[in-house]
Amino acid sequence: MTLLTENRIDRTFQRLRNKKEKALIPYIMAGDPSLEMTEKFVLALETGGADLVEIGVPFTDPLADGPVIQKAAGRGLKNKTTLSGIFQTVKRLREQTEIPIILMSYYNPIFRYGEERFLAHARQSGVDGVIIPDLPAGESHSWESFAKKENIKTIFLLAPTSSESRIKKVAGASSGFIYYVALTGITGAKLTIGKEIEKRIKKIRKHSSLPVAVGFGISNPREAREISRNADGIIVGSAIVKRIEEDTHPSVCSSLTNFIRSLKKSLLK
């Protein structure tokens, strides 16, 4: 059992750093198509070689997400997915796996649930970190205080348009790792791979020793390999959610495992 003084995210990045490996972090939407399947998907992703897993909390107005993830959120809501149900799912997963689990939620569902209550239940169920796309770094002292108390990492986002002062603020407020959004605008658009990402990550590293994971737009092994050269990890969301949307066959789990395996293999080259 993980002690409260430890966190699976820190341990995982340290282990990967020691092996000179990059983290593969897939994203799925809770309750798409059901919480029972969400549980199976997490295990399938781990079997394929995922190092950490992000689980999205469905929300009615997911502004930072592209159409693929917006539709998945709609399906999750239609299936009456709740935070309580998600916590129960994570609790069941903790009987089967120690993979770090990160919840990605907009602030509104957390606010309605109650920050302190949300974080207490997150810790009790076995959640390791939280990403809140619409919570500005350094502007919610109550959240940061409660999160520290429960040993839940708060991962903030940076974009290509982030100013130097914004980078400093995020570097100071983040824990676990920093999430670098390789594109401006919504997620899942075509990713332009190039020197710009390398330059941005170097700038982030000047202000923080935390691992930097890059997301938004990665959809195949070639892109995964290219991006991972400069980052400590990659995040893959839309490409996975789209597979789940298009494949309702029971074999979807093995399809996800194979896709993740191909991405992980590319990171080891």
Residue, then its C-alpha position, 0 to 999 in steps of 0.5 A: m500500500t502506498l504511504l501518504t508521504e509518497n505519491r505514485i506520480d513522483r515514484t513513476f517519473q523517478r523510476l523512468r528517469n533512472k531507466k532513461e525512459k519517457a512516460l506514456i500517459p493515455y487519456i480516457m473519458a470516464g463513463d464512455p461507454s460506461l464506468e465498468m468499461t472505464e475500469k477495463f480500459v485502464l487495465a488494458l492501457e496498463t497492459g499495453g505499457a502505459d505509465l500513468v493514466e488520465i481519466g476525464v470527468p464529463f462536463t457540459d461545457p468542455l471549452a479546452d477540448g476538441p469535438v472527439i472529447q466533447k462528444a465523449a463527455g456528452r456520452g459520459l453525461k448521458n450515462k449519468t456518470t458522477l464524481s462519486g461513481i468515478f471515485q468508486t471506479v478508482k477504488r476498484l482499480r486500486e485493488q488491481t493496479e498501482i498505476p498512477i491515476i490522474l483525474m482531469s476535471y473542469y473546476n465547476p464539478i469540483f466546486r459543486y462537489g466541494e474542494e475539500r470533500f473532492l480531494a479527501h474522496a480522491r485520496q481515499s479512492g486512490v487518485d494521485g493527481v488532478i488537472i483542472p484546465d480552467l483553474p489558474a495557477g496560484e489563484s486558488h490558495s484553498w485548493e492548493s492547501f487542501a491538495k497538499k494536505e491530501n498529497i494529491k498533485t496538481i498539474f497545471l497547463l502551459a501553452p505556446t502562448s504562455s508568457e515568461s511570468r505565466i511559466k514562472k507562476v505555473a512552475g511554482a504552483s505545479s506538482g507531479f509534472i507540468y503539462y505542456v499543450a503543444l498547440t493553442g486552441i482546442t485539443g486533437a488538432k494537427l500537431t506541428i512537430g518542430k524546433e518550437i516545442e524544443k525551444r518551449i520545453k527548454k524555457i520551462r526547464k529554466h524555471s522548474s525541475l519537474p518533469v514536462a509531459v507534452g500533449f494535444g495532437i499526438s496520434n501515432p508512433r512517429e509523432a510520439r517518438e519525435i515529441s518525446r525526444n525533448a519531453d519527459g513524457i507524452i499525453v495521448g487523448s483524442a486518438i484513444v477516445k476516437r478508437i473507443e467511439e468507433d469500436t463498440h466491439p468487445s475486442v476494443c480492449s485488445s485494440l487499445t492495448n495494441f495501440i499503446r504498445s506501438l506508442k510505447k515501443s516508439l518511445l524506447k527506440 
